[in-house]
């Protein structure tokens, strides 16, 4: 469960699927978006989780393709979640790009822009049997999803 050191091309693909839409988002943020007043603990967990997840996904070769087994379904599920994440971004970029659009759900998954990649990285950690990836993903999830849920709750109060 500790992982084998080596480059992960699957991890690189997952990171590209994560980073490219986020780079586009930098220029297409929703009106009224602000990271000010974020909970400092959640923000710290989010940043630590981002760094740890990025490192883990690249430095453990356990995430790369291997002969088909029952473990392969975890990779398939992780890939499906990442494709859903891309679909969520397409939907966001085609929307009016309001705060409500940014914190929207997809197929009943709350704050899908935060939840889908975290779940995908957890499943990737299970596929690779890398405990460090699981820990990093949980840290990321607590911070990232927590921040998004708080923002969604705040905009809900503003619109009432």
Secondary structure, DSSP 8 states (H G I E B T S, - for coil): ----BS--HHHHHHHHHHHHHHHHHTTS--TT---TT--HHHHHHHHHHHHHHHHHHHHBGGGS--S--TTHHHHHHHHHHHHHHHHHHHHHHHS---HHHHT--BTTBTTHHHHHHHHHHHHHHHHHT-HHHHHHHHHHHHHHHHHHHHHHHHHHHHH-
